[in-house]
């Protein structure tokens, strides 16, 4: 895959399983030639989030707007505000919830472990 510019109005809208009050736009995908990286922008409405689940990919959530909490299976809370990020290893269960009344924008990076 060669260098590719993805403009802010480009991408594919999608729905993610186990998410609610949500919509997303995939920006970089394996279907477009990426070997093991997926990048998307997720928008969560107030009271939106995701139920406890895992993924076979490593994930990084970067808070771009609003605030949200991520909880691990043990119940630990990771609070994120703009500029914060959280790393979630492959197969690690998590849930998440928007905090407050502002919509939350999250950049999601997913990478297949080698």
C-alpha positions as a Markdown table, in Angstrom:
| # | Residue | x | y | z |
|---|---|---|---|---|
| 1 | Unk | 0.0 | 0.0 | 0.0 |
| 2 | Unk | 1.3 | 3.4 | -0.9 |
| 3 | Unk | 0.9 | 6.6 | 1.1 |
| 4 | Unk | -2.7 | 7.6 | 1.0 |
| 5 | Unk | -4.3 | 10.9 | 2.0 |
| 6 | Unk | -7.7 | 10.5 | 3.7 |
| 7 | Unk | -9.7 | 13.8 | 3.8 |
| 8 | Unk | -11.9 | 14.6 | 6.7 |
| 9 | Unk | -15.1 | 14.0 | 4.6 |
| 10 | Unk | -13.9 | 10.6 | 3.3 |
| 11 | Unk | -14.6 | 7.2 | 4.9 |
| 12 | Unk | -17.2 | 4.6 | 5.3 |
| 13 | Unk | -20.1 | 4.9 | 7.8 |
| 14 | Unk | -20.6 | 1.7 | 9.9 |
| 15 | Unk | -22.3 | 0.4 | 12.9 |
| 16 | Unk | -20.3 | -1.6 | 15.5 |
| 17 | Unk | -21.7 | -4.5 | 17.4 |
| 18 | Unk | -22.2 | -4.0 | 21.1 |
| 19 | Unk | -22.3 | -0.2 | 20.7 |
| 20 | Unk | -25.3 | 2.0 | 21.4 |
| 21 | Unk | -25.9 | 5.8 | 20.9 |
| 22 | Unk | -23.2 | 5.5 | 18.3 |
| 23 | Unk | -22.1 | 6.0 | 14.7 |
| 24 | Unk | -18.7 | 5.6 | 13.2 |
| 25 | Unk | -16.6 | 6.3 | 10.1 |
| 26 | Unk | -13.9 | 3.9 | 9.1 |
| 27 | Unk | -10.9 | 5.9 | 7.7 |
| 28 | Unk | -8.3 | 3.2 | 7.1 |
| 29 | Unk | -9.2 | -0.5 | 6.7 |
| 30 | Unk | -7.7 | -3.8 | 5.8 |
| 31 | Unk | -10.1 | -3.9 | 2.8 |
| 32 | Unk | -8.4 | -0.8 | 1.4 |
| 33 | Unk | -4.9 | -2.5 | 1.6 |
| 34 | Unk | -3.8 | -1.9 | 5.2 |
| 35 | Unk | -2.0 | -5.0 | 6.4 |
| 36 | Unk | -3.1 | -5.0 | 10.0 |
| 37 | Unk | -4.3 | -1.5 | 11.0 |
| 38 | Unk | -7.9 | -0.1 | 11.2 |
| 39 | Unk | -8.5 | 3.6 | 12.0 |
| 40 | Unk | -12.0 | 5.0 | 12.7 |
| 41 | Unk | -13.7 | 7.9 | 14.2 |
| 42 | Unk | -16.5 | 7.1 | 16.6 |
| 43 | Unk | -19.2 | 9.5 | 17.7 |
| 44 | Unk | -21.2 | 8.7 | 20.9 |
| 45 | Unk | -24.3 | 10.6 | 22.0 |
| 46 | Unk | -24.8 | 11.4 | 25.7 |
| 47 | Unk | -25.7 | 8.1 | 27.4 |
| 48 | Unk | -24.0 | 6.2 | 24.6 |
| 49 | Unk | -21.3 | 3.6 | 24.9 |
| 50 | Unk | -20.4 | 0.0 | 24.4 |
| 51 | Unk | -21.2 | -3.2 | 26.4 |
| 52 | Unk | -18.6 | -5.5 | 27.9 |
| 53 | Unk | -16.8 | -7.3 | 25.1 |
| 54 | Unk | -13.4 | -8.0 | 23.6 |
| 55 | Unk | -11.7 | -7.9 | 20.2 |
| 56 | Unk | -8.9 | -10.0 | 18.8 |
| 57 | Unk | -7.1 | -6.8 | 18.0 |
| 58 | Unk | -5.1 | -4.4 | 20.1 |
| 59 | Unk | -7.0 | -1.1 | 20.5 |
| 60 | Unk | -6.2 | 2.5 | 21.3 |
| 61 | Unk | -9.0 | 5.0 | 22.1 |
| 62 | Unk | -8.0 | 8.7 | 21.8 |
| 63 | Unk | -10.5 | 11.1 | 23.3 |
| 64 | Unk | -11.0 | 14.0 | 20.8 |
| 65 | Unk | -14.1 | 15.7 | 22.3 |
| 66 | Unk | -16.3 | 15.2 | 25.4 |
| 67 | Unk | -15.5 | 12.6 | 28.1 |
| 68 | Unk | -15.9 | 8.9 | 28.5 |
| 69 | Unk | -15.0 | 6.1 | 30.9 |
| 70 | Unk | -13.6 | 2.7 | 30.0 |
| 71 | Unk | -14.1 | -0.1 | 32.5 |
| 72 | Unk | -12.1 | -3.4 | 32.5 |
| 73 | Unk | -13.5 | -6.7 | 33.7 |
| 74 | Unk | -12.2 | -6.1 | 37.2 |
| 75 | Unk | -14.2 | -2.9 | 37.4 |
| 76 | Unk | -11.3 | -0.5 | 37.2 |
| 77 | Unk | -12.4 | 2.9 | 35.6 |
| 78 | Unk | -10.2 | 4.7 | 33.2 |
| 79 | Unk | -11.5 | 8.3 | 32.8 |
| 80 | Unk | -10.7 | 10.1 | 29.5 |
| 81 | Unk | -11.0 | 13.7 | 28.5 |
| 82 | Unk | -9.7 | 15.4 | 25.3 |
| 83 | Unk | -6.1 | 14.4 | 24.6 |
| 84 | Unk | -6.2 | 11.3 | 26.8 |
| 85 | Unk | -5.8 | 7.8 | 25.4 |
| 86 | Unk | -6.2 | 4.3 | 26.6 |
| 87 | Unk | -4.5 | 1.1 | 25.3 |
| 88 | Unk | -6.6 | -2.1 | 25.4 |
| 89 | Unk | -4.7 | -5.3 | 24.6 |
| 90 | Unk | -6.1 | -7.9 | 22.2 |
| 91 | Unk | -8.8 | -10.1 | 23.8 |
| 92 | Unk | -9.1 | -7.8 | 26.9 |
| 93 | Unk | -12.8 | -7.2 | 27.8 |
| 94 | Unk | -13.9 | -3.6 | 28.3 |
| 95 | Unk | -17.1 | -1.5 | 28.3 |
| 96 | Unk | -17.4 | 2.2 | 27.9 |
| 97 | Unk | -19.8 | 5.0 | 28.6 |
| 98 | Unk | -20.1 | 8.7 | 27.8 |
| 99 | Unk | -19.8 | 11.0 | 30.8 |
| 100 | Unk | -21.9 | 14.2 | 30.9 |
| 101 | Unk | -24.1 | 15.8 | 28.3 |
| 102 | Unk | -21.6 | 16.5 | 25.5 |
| 103 | Unk | -21.3 | 14.1 | 22.6 |
| 104 | Unk | -18.0 | 12.3 | 22.6 |
| 105 | Unk | -15.7 | 11.8 | 19.6 |
| 106 | Unk | -13.1 | 9.0 | 19.8 |
| 107 | Unk | -10.4 | 8.1 | 17.4 |
| 108 | Unk | -10.0 | 4.3 | 17.4 |
| 109 | Unk | -6.8 | 2.5 | 16.3 |
| 110 | Unk | -7.0 | -1.2 | 16.0 |
| 111 | Unk | -4.1 | -3.4 | 15.1 |
| 112 | Unk | -3.8 | -7.2 | 14.6 |
| 113 | Unk | -1.1 | -8.6 | 16.9 |
| 114 | Unk | 1.6 | -10.5 | 15.2 |
